[in-house]
Amino acid sequence: MGFYYMTDIPKTPLRLDVGYMNDLIKGYDQVDFGVHYLAVDLIWNLPYHKH
């Protein structure tokens, strides 16, 4: 299962993205809850690009 969301921050050259993933582990008896990943990125869009 996973979730990912990206948005531009208005009136700035910044972009924010958030992601979550739950990786269930099958066949491993000692873990019954899986592995959780959470990521948050703040991206600066460089103003030095061609239009």
C-alpha positions as CSV (number, residue, x, y, z in Angstrom):
1,M,0.0,0.0,0.0
2,G,1.3,3.5,-0.8
3,F,0.3,7.1,-0.9
4,Y,2.1,10.0,-2.7
5,Y,1.1,13.7,-2.9
6,M,2.9,16.6,-4.6
7,T,1.9,20.2,-4.7
8,D,3.4,23.6,-5.7
9,I,3.6,26.2,-3.0
10,P,1.9,29.3,-4.4
11,K,4.0,32.4,-5.2
12,T,7.3,30.6,-4.4
13,P,9.6,28.4,-6.5
14,L,9.1,25.6,-4.0
15,R,7.3,22.2,-4.4
16,L,6.3,19.9,-1.5
17,D,5.8,16.2,-1.7
18,V,4.8,13.7,0.9
19,G,4.9,9.9,0.6
20,Y,3.9,6.9,2.7
21,M,4.4,3.2,2.1
22,N,3.5,0.1,4.1
23,D,5.4,-2.9,3.0
24,L,3.9,-6.1,4.5
25,I,6.3,-8.9,5.1
26,K,4.8,-12.3,4.4
27,G,6.4,-15.6,5.5
28,Y,8.3,-14.0,8.3
29,D,6.8,-15.2,11.7
30,Q,8.5,-12.6,14.0
31,V,7.0,-9.6,12.3
32,D,3.3,-9.3,11.8
33,F,2.9,-5.5,11.3
34,G,5.1,-4.8,8.2
35,V,7.5,-2.0,7.6
36,H,6.5,1.7,7.3
37,Y,8.2,4.3,5.2
38,L,7.5,8.0,5.4
39,A,9.2,10.6,3.1
40,V,8.8,14.4,3.0
41,D,10.6,16.5,0.3
42,L,10.9,20.2,-0.2
43,I,12.1,20.9,-3.7
44,W,13.4,24.2,-5.0
45,N,12.8,24.7,-8.7
46,L,15.8,26.4,-10.0
47,P,15.0,29.7,-11.8
48,Y,17.9,29.1,-14.3
49,H,16.1,26.9,-16.9
50,K,15.1,27.4,-20.5
51,H,11.4,28.3,-21.2
